C-alpha cells in the first residue's frame, strides 16, 4: 500500500510505504513516484531539480529489492543533494542501504 502527501508550504513530498517491494511492485511504484515529482517540477526546464524534500516513510516496510535502490537513485537525480530522506527504517533495511552504498546519496534512519 502506498500513500503520498504533499505539503506545499514546507515543499515536502512524503510517501508512506508498507509491505514488500520486490521487482514487480517497484515497477509500478517507480512510475507513480517519478510521475509525481515530474508533475511537481512543472513543464519548465527538464533539468531543473525539484525544490523541496522527498521522504519515504518505511514504518511498515518489510523488504526492498535492488529495484527499490534504482528508484532511490532516480529520485536523487531529480532533487537537490540531501533532499531524499528515508525514515522509520528497521535496522536490517538501514544496513542494506549502507551495504548497497546508498548512504552517501540519501539519509536513512
C-alpha positions, 0 to 999 in steps of 0.5 A: 500500500502506498500513500503520498502527501504533499505539503506545499508550504514546507515543499515536502513530498512524503510517501508512506510505504508498507509491505514488500517491494520486490521487482514487480511492485517497484515497477509500478511504484517507480512510475507513480513516484517519478510521475509525481515529482515530474508533475511537481517540477512543472513543464519548465526546464527538464533539468531543473531539480525539484525544490523541496524534500522527498521522504519515504516513510518505511514504518511498515516496510518489510523488504526492498529489492535492488529495484527499490535502490534504482528508484532511490537513485532516480529520485536523487537525480531529480532533487537537490543533494540531501533532499531524499530522506528515508525514515522509520527504517528497521535496522536490517533495511538501514544496513542494506542501504549502507551495504548497497552504498546508498548512504552517501546519496540519501539519509536513512534512519 
